[in-house]
Amino acid sequence: MASTLDGIKAALEQIVRDPKYHDVLSLVKTARNGAVYGTKVRFPHALVMIFLFRSGTFRQKVGLVLRATRHHASNLARFASIYKLTMMALKRFGPTPGKEGPYDSFFAGLLGGYFVFGGRSPRTGKISSVNQQIVIYIFARVALALARIAVKPGHGLPLVSAEPLHSRISYYAWPAFASLSWGAVMLLFKHHPEDLQSSLRSSMTYIYKDCDSWDDLRTLVWHNK
């Protein structure tokens, strides 16, 4: 029995090390890493947000945490697989076979984003809140990166990427961005809370609205309601 297992293990190790299987196995590991990362990121976030801000029984909350975690993990695994497969296809069948094109990553991301994060739920017809959070997270990082590139010497816009504007903008940009972002979100929460993303609205309600009401010392200090 032990010798049979050793033989199977040796055969698998040989396949894993064989360069001709590299592309196929890289797809397997891409999906695996997407799923693992999605689980690591979503599980603690969902655990905290759902148990703090959602009503329901313990069993219902656990179910929501597990569903959100599974959804995030599966979506990242699917996106990573579509991206990797598209990149491989473009490299093989593109204008210069065997070489990646300068915009291959953009088209691969475009395809994965459309099919994985751009769709609506077939059951409810709504956009998943988990997908909204992921896309908003990505968009914010893209916006920050583009803002940095805009003032990057040799790469950015002609006027603002040169001195002395480059240094001055780089120094003051983040404080201005932070203050405008918080000013805008507080204004929206005050007058249009229904248009904010649900988890953000829940946390802001907890901090800024529920603080105005209590019945006794218990609901003032220990329990929110």
Sequence and secondary structure as in RCSB ss.txt:
>XXXX:A:sequence
MASTLDGIKAALEQIVRDPKYHDVLSLVKTARNGAVYGTKVRFPHALVMIFLFRSGTFRQKVGLVLRATRHHASN
LARFASIYKLTMMALKRFGPTPGKEGPYDSFFAGLLGGYFVFGGRSPRTGKISSVNQQIVIYIFARVALALARIA
VKPGHGLPLVSAEPLHSRISYYAWPAFASLSWGAVMLLFKHHPEDLQSSLRSSMTYIYKDCDSWDDLRTLVWHNK
>XXXX:A:secstr
 HHHHHHHHHHHHHHHH GGGHHHHHHHHHHHHHHHHHHHHHHHHHHHHHHHH  S HHHHHHHHHHHHHHHHHH
HHHHHHHHHHHHHHHHHHSSSTTS  TTHHHHHHHHHIIIIIS   TTT S  HHHHHHHHHHHHHHHHHHHHHH
TSTTTS TTTTSTTHHHHHHHHHHHHHHHHHHHHHHHHHHH GGGS HHHHHHHIIIIIGGG  SSHIIIII   
